[in-house]
Amino acid sequence: MLDDLYNIYQRYQSDWDRSVAGFAIGDQYLDFNSTQAIIGVVNLSSDSWYRESVCMNSEQAVRRSLTLQAQGAHIIDIGAESTLPHAELASDEQQQNQILPLLKQLHQQGVAVSVETYHPRVAEKCLQAGAAVINLTGSENSETIYQQVAEYDAAVIICFVQGKNVRDVDTVALGCDPLQVMYDYFARQIDIATQAGVSKIFIDAGLGFYYKNLQDSDERIRFQMRTFLTGFRLRKLGFPVCQALPHAFEHFGEEVRTAEPFFAVLAALGKTDLVRTHEVSKVRAVLDTLHVY
């Protein structure tokens, strides 16, 4: 692997040396050129398979959110619909009913909240209630949501989604160079977003989405690892790179909760700026230790 890492670095050194924008999220300024930030996950959908992140009521969700913040999460990401392909769809009204009470409580306590959605009405209501970030898991209504984000001076995570939204994907066309395909997609979306007035942007390779042609476990894991190690190539777009840490359950089995810390090492080696994780305390320890080196 060291040989591979060296070859990647030699080939794309100009991208490695790029700086990316820093900006305020809530009351905190994040300088991504000096250290990584963490976004911790709270799931309000009972379909979400990562059981430790599932909260069945607002009291549990507030408690988990504050715990994740105390463990080192800079942003708390909440969502009411699982991205699993066979999970129940949550209407925009259902998402609002689940997310808004939690969001309002966290906003009052000074927590920077990201809301995962692809529904414009959900995004609008959540921004009104104080959401600092919209984690945009779709492309169909992206222009509308960018306009909403700009109106509230919020941030957006632009996810790489081939399909109308994360629940509408089938196969992913990656070509010979997946990072170039992603680069072209993000360049188009960033242009639309910045024209709408958005200045706080993250770009996310969408490693947690369930494309049918990445069902072979080893193939999927190789793709994920390669994307982590080469993700720094996206920094030439000028904005911080966000990566969701996967699980590789087929290999980790009963130790699946140690998978995200393992992938955090690869994400850090590839200069990921914002790490999305269910395991904040473990990942924080990994990133802090690597920073010492």
C-alpha positions as semicolon CSV with decimal commas, in nm:
position;residue;x (nm);y (nm);z (nm)
1;M;0,000;0,000;0,000
2;L;0,287;0,242;0,066
3;D;0,400;0,208;-0,295
4;D;0,045;0,278;-0,411
5;L;0,016;0,582;-0,186
6;Y;0,346;0,718;-0,312
7;N;0,242;0,674;-0,675
8;I;-0,090;0,850;-0,610
9;Y;0,090;1,138;-0,442
10;Q;0,348;1,170;-0,721
11;R;0,084;1,171;-0,992
12;Y;-0,151;1,423;-0,831
13;Q;0,082;1,634;-0,615
14;S;-0,056;1,962;-0,749
15;D;-0,401;1,864;-0,620
16;W;-0,254;1,758;-0,286
17;D;-0,107;2,104;-0,233
18;R;-0,438;2,286;-0,292
19;S;-0,604;2,488;-0,019
20;V;-0,980;2,486;0,031
21;A;-1,224;2,740;0,166
22;G;-1,285;2,767;0,538
23;F;-1,603;2,915;0,682
24;A;-1,827;2,946;0,983
25;I;-2,082;2,677;1,067
26;G;-2,302;2,808;1,344
27;D;-2,080;2,978;1,603
28;Q;-1,759;2,802;1,498
29;Y;-1,509;2,881;1,225
30;L;-1,370;2,570;1,057
31;D;-1,026;2,598;0,899
32;F;-1,005;2,281;0,692
33;N;-0,647;2,349;0,585
34;S;-0,521;2,289;0,938
35;T;-0,742;2,013;1,077
36;Q;-1,034;1,784;0,995
37;A;-1,384;1,838;1,131
38;I;-1,635;1,571;1,231
39;I;-2,005;1,541;1,159
40;G;-2,185;1,299;1,392
41;V;-2,496;1,105;1,288
42;V;-2,838;1,087;1,453
43;N;-3,097;0,872;1,275
44;L;-3,469;0,920;1,337
45;S;-3,569;0,634;1,106
46;S;-3,614;0,292;1,265
47;D;-3,502;0,143;0,929
48;S;-3,147;0,267;0,975
49;W;-2,928;-0,038;1,023
50;Y;-2,664;0,130;1,242
51;R;-2,859;0,065;1,560
52;E;-2,641;0,277;1,787
53;S;-2,738;0,590;1,592
54;V;-3,116;0,530;1,591
55;C;-3,324;0,744;1,828
56;M;-3,692;0,664;1,869
57;N;-3,798;0,992;2,032
58;S;-3,679;1,350;2,074
59;E;-3,545;1,292;2,424
60;Q;-3,313;1,016;2,303
61;A;-3,212;1,221;1,999
62;V;-3,126;1,530;2,205
63;R;-2,923;1,317;2,447
64;R;-2,730;1,147;2,166
65;S;-2,672;1,478;1,986
66;L;-2,526;1,644;2,296
67;T;-2,316;1,337;2,367
68;L;-2,173;1,338;2,015
69;Q;-2,098;1,709;2,044
70;A;-1,918;1,651;2,375
71;Q;-1,718;1,371;2,211
72;G;-1,590;1,607;1,944
73;A;-1,850;1,641;1,668
74;H;-1,852;1,990;1,515
75;I;-2,184;1,929;1,338
76;I;-2,475;1,694;1,413
77;D;-2,641;1,542;1,107
78;I;-3,004;1,434;1,152
79;G;-3,220;1,247;0,904
80;A;-3,563;1,084;0,907
81;E;-3,531;0,852;0,607
82;S;-3,285;0,564;0,574
83;T;-3,082;0,537;0,254
84;L;-3,120;0,158;0,256
85;P;-3,283;0,056;-0,075
86;H;-3,574;-0,129;0,086
87;A;-3,638;0,112;0,372
88;E;-3,973;0,283;0,403
89;L;-4,001;0,619;0,228
90;A;-4,068;0,916;0,453
91;S;-4,284;1,191;0,304
92;D;-4,173;1,552;0,337
93;E;-4,448;1,608;0,596
94;Q;-4,333;1,307;0,799
95;Q;-3,974;1,429;0,786
96;Q;-4,075;1,772;0,908
97;N;-4,275;1,624;1,196
98;Q;-3,977;1,419;1,310
99;I;-3,693;1,662;1,246
100;L;-3,829;2,003;1,343
101;P;-3,891;1,944;1,717
102;L;-3,539;1,804;1,758
103;L;-3,382;2,073;1,542
104;K;-3,545;2,354;1,742
105;Q;-3,423;2,210;2,073
106;L;-3,068;2,165;1,946
107;H;-3,059;2,509;1,787
108;Q;-3,162;2,664;2,119
109;Q;-2,869;2,488;2,283
110;G;-2,620;2,616;2,027
111;V;-2,567;2,290;1,837
112;A;-2,477;2,324;1,469
113;V;-2,725;2,097;1,291
114;S;-2,714;1,944;0,944
115;V;-3,038;1,807;0,799
116;E;-3,021;1,522;0,549
117;T;-3,294;1,558;0,287
118;Y;-3,372;1,596;-0,082
119;H;-3,716;1,759;-0,029
120;P;-3,724;2,138;-0,085
121;R;-4,009;2,187;0,164
122;V;-3,815;2,002;0,434
123;A;-3,504;2,208;0,361
124;E;-3,700;2,535;0,375
125;K;-3,869;2,458;0,707
126;C;-3,546;2,335;0,862
127;L;-3,350;2,639;0,751
128;Q;-3,620;2,860;0,902
129;A;-3,583;2,666;1,228
130;G;-3,205;2,719;1,240
131;A;-3,038;2,439;1,042
132;A;-2,678;2,534;0,967
133;V;-2,629;2,279;0,687
134;I;-2,844;2,097;0,433
135;N;-2,700;1,754;0,352
136;L;-2,839;1,731;-0,001
137;T;-2,885;1,367;-0,101
138;G;-3,045;1,437;-0,438
139;S;-3,000;1,632;-0,760
140;E;-3,353;1,678;-0,897
141;N;-3,437;1,990;-0,694
142;S;-3,086;2,106;-0,624
143;E;-3,123;2,456;-0,770
144;T;-3,426;2,529;-0,551
145;I;-3,247;2,405;-0,240
146;Y;-2,933;2,605;-0,323
147;Q;-3,147;2,919;-0,338
148;Q;-3,294;2,835;0,002
149;V;-2,950;2,771;0,151
150;A;-2,821;3,102;0,017
151;E;-3,118;3,291;0,162
152;Y;-3,027;3,173;0,512
153;D;-2,649;3,195;0,468
154;A;-2,627;2,825;0,548
155;A;-2,397;2,556;0,410
156;V;-2,472;2,267;0,179
157;I;-2,318;1,922;0,144
158;I;-2,343;1,833;-0,224
159;C;-2,353;1,454;-0,251
160;F;-2,250;1,267;-0,564
161;V;-2,582;1,111;-0,664
162;Q;-2,650;0,954;-1,003
163;G;-3,029;0,961;-1,003
164;K;-3,297;1,204;-0,886
165;N;-3,215;1,128;-0,523
166;V;-3,043;0,867;-0,312
167;R;-3,355;0,647;-0,315
168;D;-3,372;0,658;-0,696
169;V;-3,024;0,532;-0,783
170;D;-2,971;0,215;-0,984
171;T;-2,620;0,176;-1,123
172;V;-2,339;0,428;-1,110
173;A;-2,135;0,514;-1,420
174;L;-1,778;0,567;-1,302
175;G;-1,572;0,514;-1,617
176;C;-1,200;0,451;-1,603
177;D;-1,142;0,736;-1,359
178;P;-1,419;0,768;-1,096
179;L;-1,265;1,080;-0,942
180;Q;-1,280;1,260;-1,277
181;V;-1,648;1,167;-1,313
182;M;-1,710;1,304;-0,964
183;Y;-1,507;1,615;-1,038
184;D;-1,718;1,694;-1,345
185;Y;-2,041;1,640;-1,149
186;F;-1,932;1,861;-0,861
187;A;-1,802;2,132;-1,092
188;R;-2,149;2,161;-1,250
189;Q;-2,328;2,160;-0,916
190;I;-2,088;2,411;-0,759
191;D;-2,146;2,645;-1,052
192;I;-2,523;2,627;-0,998
193;A;-2,486;2,669;-0,622
194;T;-2,250;2,966;-0,636
195;Q;-2,466;3,139;-0,895
196;A;-2,755;3,100;-0,651
197;G;-2,543;3,273;-0,386
198;V;-2,414;2,979;-0,183
199;S;-2,062;3,028;-0,047
200;K;-2,036;2,747;0,211
201;I;-2,005;2,418;0,022
202;F;-1,889;2,065;0,101
203;I;-1,854;1,795;-0,163
204;D;-1,931;1,433;-0,073
205;A;-1,843;1,131;-0,289
206;G;-2,155;0,945;-0,172
207;L;-1,979;0,630;-0,056
208;G;-2,276;0,521;0,155
209;F;-2,523;0,494;-0,132
210;Y;-2,644;0,160;-0,264
211;Y;-2,570;0,135;-0,635
212;K;-2,659;-0,203;-0,783
213;N;-2,333;-0,245;-0,971
214;L;-2,135;-0,213;-0,647
215;Q;-2,306;-0,500;-0,466
216;D;-2,002;-0,730;-0,471
217;S;-1,853;-0,661;-0,131
218;D;-1,486;-0,670;-0,226
219;E;-1,542;-0,455;-0,533
220;R;-1,738;-0,201;-0,327
221;I;-1,477;-0,190;-0,051
222;R;-1,192;-0,146;-0,303
223;F;-1,386;0,141;-0,460
224;Q;-1,445;0,301;-0,121
225;M;-1,082;0,270;-0,012
226;R;-0,954;0,404;-0,343
227;T;-1,192;0,699;-0,320
228;F;-1,070;0,781;0,029
229;L;-0,705;0,770;-0,072
230;T;-0,754;0,980;-0,387
231;G;-1,029;1,211;-0,260
232;F;-0,780;1,496;-0,225
233;R;-0,800;1,533;-0,604
234;L;-1,137;1,703;-0,553
235;R;-0,974;1,980;-0,350
236;K;-0,888;2,162;-0,672
237;L;-1,256;2,259;-0,681
238;G;-1,173;2,490;-0,391
239;F;-1,415;2,351;-0,133
240;P;-1,372;2,102;0,153
241;V;-1,428;1,732;0,089
242;C;-1,671;1,538;0,307
243;Q;-1,663;1,159;0,329
244;A;-1,912;0,924;0,496
245;L;-1,728;0,638;0,664
246;P;-1,857;0,292;0,556
247;H;-1,873;-0,037;0,745
248;A;-1,743;-0,334;0,540
249;F;-1,964;-0,560;0,750
250;E;-1,864;-0,863;0,541
251;H;-1,511;-0,839;0,683
252;F;-1,561;-0,676;1,023
253;G;-1,861;-0,885;1,131
254;E;-1,913;-0,857;1,507
255;E;-1,645;-0,587;1,517
256;V;-1,838;-0,366;1,275
257;R;-1,820;-0,071;1,514
258;T;-1,443;-0,062;1,455
259;A;-1,487;-0,027;1,078
260;E;-1,541;0,348;1,074
261;P;-1,224;0,420;1,274
262;F;-1,030;0,205;1,024
263;F;-1,174;0,393;0,727
264;A;-1,105;0,720;0,908
265;V;-0,732;0,647;0,868
266;L;-0,774;0,616;0,491
267;A;-0,990;0,929;0,482
268;A;-0,723;1,123;0,669
269;L;-0,450;0,996;0,437
270;G;-0,656;1,127;0,145
271;K;-0,697;1,469;0,315
272;T;-1,071;1,442;0,381
273;D;-1,181;1,767;0,545
274;L;-1,513;1,667;0,705
275;V;-1,561;1,310;0,830
276;R;-1,918;1,182;0,870
277;T;-1,941;0,908;1,131
278;H;-2,167;0,723;1,373
279;E;-1,866;0,659;1,600
280;V;-1,751;1,008;1,695
281;S;-1,540;0,925;2,001
282;K;-1,347;0,649;1,826
283;V;-1,291;0,851;1,508
284;R;-1,193;1,162;1,706
285;A;-0,924;0,959;1,883
286;V;-0,791;0,827;1,550
287;L;-0,776;1,172;1,390
288;D;-0,614;1,329;1,696
289;T;-0,348;1,058;1,701
290;L;-0,272;1,099;1,332
291;H;-0,250;1,476;1,381
292;V;0,027;1,422;1,637
293;Y;0,237;1,255;1,365
